[in-house]
Amino acid sequence: MKKTTAVLLAVLTAFLFCSCGNNQPKDIDIIALGGYVKNNVAFSEEIEEVDSSVALTNFGLDEAEFEAVEYATSSAVAEVFAAFKGISAEDTAVITEAVQNRIDYLRESYSSYGPQEVPKIESAVVITQGNCVIFCISADNSQAKALIEKYISQQ
């Protein structure tokens, strides 16, 4: 009886470990991701960290509900990196809408101010991973996307 119970317990434990392994979205450290992007993605100008409360304000998000990291260049170029973390799927939808609104705002602003920036804005990187939304406009958006996806896959 003890042997059967031990075997059954081992099988159940193995089942629990297997069933919850890869089905869960990865929890991304957005602060570490921001540092990685700053050091590895090509930007036309030096990007500088923006206070998280300012980042949330820039995207119209509530400071009490979301985590944020943002790096930005001068306003001469539209390049920016931002990552946001919420708690639920509803939060992710709110963040995604805020990012799309920011893209629309940048496109409209730069269409007359700096039209050479519009193609970068239109090819902006937006990645949703679990409860995080990652946004990047860089000198090379395809490179930025590949590097961000590589970072996420290694977490």
C-alpha positions in Angstrom: 0.0 0.0 0.0 2.8 2.4 0.9 4.6 1.6 -2.4 1.4 2.3 -4.4 0.8 5.6 -2.6 4.4 6.7 -3.2 4.2 5.8 -6.9 0.9 7.6 -7.2 2.3 10.7 -5.5 5.3 10.7 -7.7 3.2 10.5 -10.9 0.9 13.3 -9.7 3.8 15.5 -8.8 5.4 14.9 -12.3 2.0 15.6 -13.9 1.7 18.9 -12.0 5.2 20.0 -13.0 4.6 19.2 -16.6 1.1 20.7 -16.8 2.2 24.1 -15.5 5.5 24.4 -17.2 5.2 26.2 -20.5 1.6 27.2 -20.5 2.2 30.2 -18.4 3.2 33.5 -20.1 6.7 34.6 -19.2 7.1 37.3 -16.6 9.3 39.9 -18.2 11.4 42.2 -16.1 10.7 45.4 -18.0 13.4 47.4 -16.3 16.0 44.9 -17.3 14.6 44.7 -20.8 14.8 48.5 -21.0 18.5 48.4 -20.2 19.1 45.6 -22.7 17.4 47.7 -25.5 19.3 50.8 -24.6 22.6 48.9 -24.9 21.8 46.8 -27.9 19.3 48.4 -30.2 20.4 51.0 -32.8 19.0 54.5 -32.2 19.9 57.7 -34.2 20.5 59.6 -30.9 21.4 58.6 -27.4 18.3 57.5 -25.6 17.7 58.5 -22.0 15.5 57.0 -19.3 12.3 58.8 -18.6 10.7 58.7 -15.1 8.1 56.0 -15.0 5.3 58.5 -13.9 6.1 60.6 -17.0 6.1 57.5 -19.2 2.7 56.6 -18.0 1.5 60.1 -18.5 2.9 60.2 -22.0 0.8 57.1 -22.9 -2.3 58.2 -20.9 -2.0 55.4 -18.4 -2.8 55.5 -14.7 0.3 55.4 -12.4 -1.5 53.4 -9.8 -2.4 50.5 -12.1 0.7 49.9 -14.3 4.5 49.5 -14.2 6.4 51.3 -16.9 9.8 52.0 -18.3 10.6 54.4 -21.1 13.7 55.6 -22.9 13.4 58.4 -25.4 15.6 60.6 -27.6 15.2 64.3 -28.2 12.1 65.4 -30.1 14.1 65.8 -33.3 13.5 62.0 -33.9 10.5 59.8 -33.1 12.6 57.1 -31.6 11.5 55.6 -28.3 11.4 52.4 -26.3 8.6 51.8 -23.7 7.4 48.7 -21.9 4.4 48.4 -19.7 3.2 45.7 -17.3 -0.3 45.2 -16.1 -2.0 42.5 -14.0 -4.8 41.1 -16.2 -5.8 40.6 -19.9 -8.0 43.7 -19.5 -4.9 45.7 -18.5 -3.1 44.4 -21.6 -5.9 45.6 -23.8 -5.8 49.1 -22.2 -2.0 49.3 -22.6 -2.3 48.1 -26.3 -4.8 50.8 -27.0 -2.7 53.5 -25.3 0.3 52.4 -27.4 -1.7 52.6 -30.6 -3.0 56.0 -29.6 0.7 57.1 -29.1 1.6 55.8 -32.5 -1.2 57.7 -34.1 -0.2 60.9 -32.2 3.5 60.5 -33.3 2.5 59.8 -36.9 0.3 63.0 -36.9 2.9 65.1 -35.2 5.8 64.1 -37.3 3.9 64.1 -40.6 4.5 67.9 -40.8 7.3 68.3 -38.2 9.6 65.6 -39.5 8.1 63.6 -42.3 11.3 61.5 -42.6 10.4 59.9 -39.3 6.9 58.7 -40.4 8.2 55.4 -42.0 9.9 54.5 -38.7 6.6 55.3 -36.8 4.6 53.2 -39.2 6.8 50.2 -38.7 6.9 50.5 -34.9 7.5 47.4 -33.0 4.6 46.4 -30.7 5.0 43.0 -28.9 2.5 41.6 -26.4 3.9 39.0 -24.0 1.7 37.9 -21.2 0.7 41.0 -19.2 3.4 43.1 -20.9 3.3 45.4 -23.9 6.6 46.4 -25.5 6.8 49.3 -27.9 9.9 50.5 -29.8 10.7 52.9 -32.6 14.4 52.8 -33.5 16.8 53.5 -36.3 16.2 49.9 -37.4 12.9 48.5 -36.3 13.4 45.0 -37.8 16.7 44.7 -35.8 14.9 46.0 -32.7 12.1 43.5 -33.0 14.6 40.6 -33.5 16.6 41.6 -30.4 13.6 42.1 -28.2 12.1 38.7 -29.3 15.5 37.1 -28.6 15.6 38.7 -25.1 12.1 37.5 -24.3 12.8 33.9 -25.5 15.8 33.7 -23.2 13.9 34.6 -20.1 
